[in-house]
Amino acid sequence: MRCGTNRHGTLRSRLVLPTILLLSAVLLLLPAAANAGGFRKLFKMSKSQELSIAQEMNTELAKDPGLVTKGKQYDEVQRIGQRLVKANALKQYDYKFFLTKDDEVNAFCTPGGYIYVTSGLLKYMAYDESMLAAVMAHELGHAKDRHVAKGYEKMLSGALGLGVLGIALGKQNQDITKALGTAGGVVMLKYNRDQEEWADRAGVELTYGAGYDAYGLLRSLQCLEALYGSSDNVTTWLSNHPATKDRITRVTAIARELCGKEQGYRSIPVPPKDNPLYKLYGASLKGTSPVVSGPADENESQGDAGSSEKYKKGNKQTSPVK
């Protein structure tokens, strides 16, 4: 879920160093890979390589814009993140959650299962925990199915064919840096439509599986639409993201499918008057905050557990990206 506008270039540049280091390692293995016919396996990132990139980017993000490491909001992000992971038995990575000192409304993940949300996102969504949990679950969906890592792998394999690996041809390092600054950056910023649709479904299912309102992601998308609009020319929503209205329709259907009820089956928090959702919900709601520490009652707990089991056993990645 991409919502910020000003840090795209910064994030792109942060990918250059770890990507070059990874490409350099690939170069050293090329002769052996060629002899063994193992080019495809060569570009498969190991978990240790993913973690190395994640740690490198985390170090850079700690410098700019900076990371919140204590306080109420930090604790909230940690609690929600761990609840999502434990309730849905997500074990592929040692998932970690971070809060950045960034006023932009944004959330993203990196290889290795690192999930980031911004202070700006909390400003608009923290009043409704199901909304915040749904955005984090959306990013967990990307992380769980290695969407960023797959983008790296695709870029690595394509780099050789396109001649981006100038080192092998004796070109200057600055040419490589320039090329990777573009190719690597796009990987970080763009998912294809199938991946976004998969992450939206995962966002609803993981949220519901952890005992939250199944319609949390719906409200988060409505909030973003109210903030930025739904037209494709809004830079906060890149060209390969489905239109916000389309996502709202799809997410509503997924939530209804999971819980078998319409929005409102759980009490909806009244938005603050300065929140963009106040015009949509504020005048008609008398609800209270959704469940914070656990399912609302025993029956709902059983339903959420069933959703979690369905996600773990029945849902497979349908994206054509390998």
N, C-alpha and C positions, 0 to 999 in steps of 0.2 A: 504494500500500500504506500504509494508515493504522494506526499502532500506538500512538501516544501519546494521552494523555487531557487533559492540563492546558493545552496550548497552543492548543487549538482556538479559544478566544475571542481569543487574542492574534493568531493568524494571520488570523482574520476581520477584526479591526480594521485590520490592516496592508493589507488590500485596499481600504479605504475611500478613502484619498487618491489612489492611482493610478487607481482607478475613477472618482472624481469628475472628475479631470483629463481622462480619456478621454471621459466623458460631456459635459463642457463643450465639448470639441472637436467632438463630434458635433452638439451644439446649433447651433454656428455654421454647420454644413454642411446643416442641415435644409431651408432654403428651396430651395437648389440641387438637393438630392437629390429633393425633392418634384416639382419641375418636370421633372426628368429621369427620374422614375419609378425612381430608383435606391436605394430604402430598403434593399434586400437587400444591395447592395454597400457601402452606407454602414456597415453593422455588421460588415463583414469587417475584422478586425484586420490591419494590415500587420506585417511582421517588425520594423520599427522601433518600432511601438507595443508589440509583445510584449517587445522588448528593454528598452524604457523601464520597463515594469512589472517585469520581472525584476530590473533594476538597482535600482529603488526598494525592492523587497522584500529584495534582498540587503543593501542598506544597513541596513535595519531589523533583519535577522537578525544582522548583524555586531555590532549593539549589544546585542541580547537574543535568543537566549541567548549569542551570540558564536560566532565561527568559528575553527576550528583552521587555522592557515596554515603550519605546518611540523611536522616530526617523522615518526616511523615510520608512524603511522596515517594521517596526511595523505597521505604518499607512496603508501601502499597504495591509498587511495581514488582518487588520480589515476591510478596505473598500471592498476588494474582498469577504470576508466572509459574511459581512452583505448584500452585493448585491445578493449573491447566496441565502441567506435565504429569503430576502424580495421578490425578483423576483419570487421565487417558492413557496411563502407563506408557509414556513416550520414553524410549530408552536408546534411540539411535545415537544421540549425542548427550554429553553432559551440558544440557541447555543452560545458558546464562542470560540474565536480563539486565539491561542497563538503561539509565535515564540520563539523557544529554541535556546540557544547559543551552537549549536552543528554543527560541520563541516560535519557530516555524511548526506548523501542524504536520507531523511526520512520524513514520515508523518504518523500520527496515530491518533486514537480517543480513548477516554475512556468512560465508562458509564456516562450518564448525559449530553451528547452532547458537550463535550469538544474536540476541534479539535486542533492538534498540527502540525506545520511544522517546519523544522529545517533551520538554516541559510545556511547549506550546500545545501539544496534543492533550496533555493532562488538563490544561486550562479549560478546554472546551468539553472534555469527555469524562473527567474523573468524577463528576457529580453522579454519574450513572455507571456503576461498576461493570454492568453487563456490556456496555459500550466499549469501555477500555479493555476488558477481557477479550472481547471479540476482535478488536484490532490486533492485540497481541497474538491471539489464536490464528488470525490470518497469516501473520508472519511466521508463526510456528509451522503452518502448512507449507510455506515456501521452504523453510529450513528442513523440515522432515523429509521432503522429497528432493532435497539437494538442488533446488532450482538455480541458486547462485553458483554452486559448484559445477553444475552441468554447463552453465554458461561459460565458466572458466575453461572447462574441458573442450568445449566447442571452439572457443577462441584459440586455445593452444594448438589444436589440430589444424585449424584454418590458417594459423599464422605461418606455418611452414609452406603450405601450398601457395599462399599469397606473397611469399618472399619477405614477410615482416621480420624474420630472423636475420637481420642484417649482419649479425656477428658471423654467421656461417659463410656469408659472402664477402666479408671484409668491409662492410659499410660502417659508417661512424655510429657510435652509440647514441648520439643525439637523434638520429633518424629512427632508431628503434624506440627510443623513449617517446618520441612524438606519435608514432603509430600506435603503441600500446596505450598511450594516454587516451586515445580515442576508442580503440577496440575494447580495452579492458574496462574503461569507464562505462561504456554502453551496457556491458554485461551487468554491471552493478545496478544500473538504473532501469533497465528494461526487462520485463518478462513478456513472454508471448501470451496470447489470449487464453490458450488452454491452461497455462500455468496460473494465470490470474483467476480463472474460473475454478480451478482446482483449489486454490488457496481460499477463495470465498466459501466454497463448500466446507473445507476443513475448518475455516473460521467459525462457521455456524455449528458444525458438529462437535468440535472440541470445546466450544463455549458451553453448549448444552450438556455435553458429557461431563463437565465440571460443575454442573448444578446452577448455571446462570440462565438468564432469559434467552431463549432461542432467537429472539428478535433483536438482540444487542447489536449485531452487525448491521441490520437494517437501519437502526437509528444512527449508527456512526456514519453510514453512507449519506443519510439524510442531512446530517450535520455538515459533512463535507460539501454536499451539494449546495446547502444554504450559504456556506462560506465562500465557495469558489465557482458555483454554477456547474452546469453539466455539459457545456459545449466542448468539443474536442480541441478548440484552440486555446483553452486554459492551460498554461504551461505546467501547472501543478499536476495535471493528469497527462502523462505522455501518450503519444499516439497509439501505442500498442495496448493500452488499457481499454477495457470495454467502457462504453459510455456509462456515466453514473446512473442514469435512469434505467438502463438495461440491467445493471447490477442490482439495483433496488428491486426490480421485478423478480430477478432470479433468486436473490437472497430471501425474499419474502416467501417464495414457493418452497425453498429448501427448509426454512424454519417451520412452515405449516406442515410439511411432510414429516418432519422429525417429531414435533410435539403434538400434532393433530389438533391444534387450536389456533385461533386467530390472535394477533397481537392484543395484549391486554389481559391474557390469561394470568400473567404476573403483573403486579402493580408496577407502574412506570414512574420513575422519579420526575418531579416537576422541575423543568430546566430553570436555572437562574434567569432573571429578566434580561441580562445582557448576553445570554446565550442565543445563537441563531435559531435554535429549535424552540425557543419560547413561543414564537408566533404560531408554530405548528401544534405544540402540545400544551403550552402553559395555561391557556384559558380553559381547557377542558379537563385537565388532570387533577385528581385529588390523591394520587398515589403516594407511596413512600418508597424509599430506596430499596432496590432489589437485594436479594440475599447476599450477605457479605462473607460469612465464614462457612456456610454449608447450605444444602438444599432446604427449601422452605418447610417441607414436611416429608413424612416417610414415603408416601405415594410418589411424590415428585422425585425423591432420591432414587427409587427403583427405576423410574422412567429414564433418568439421566444416566444411570449405570448401564441400562440397555443401549442407549445411544453411544456411549463410550465403547462398549463391546462391538457394536456394529462398525464403528469407525476403524477399530483395530483389525477386525477380521474381514470385513466385507468390502471396504473401499480401496481400490487400487488406483495408482496414478494412471490417468488416461491421456496425459499429454504425449504428443509424438516426439517430444524432445528426449533424447536418450543421454 
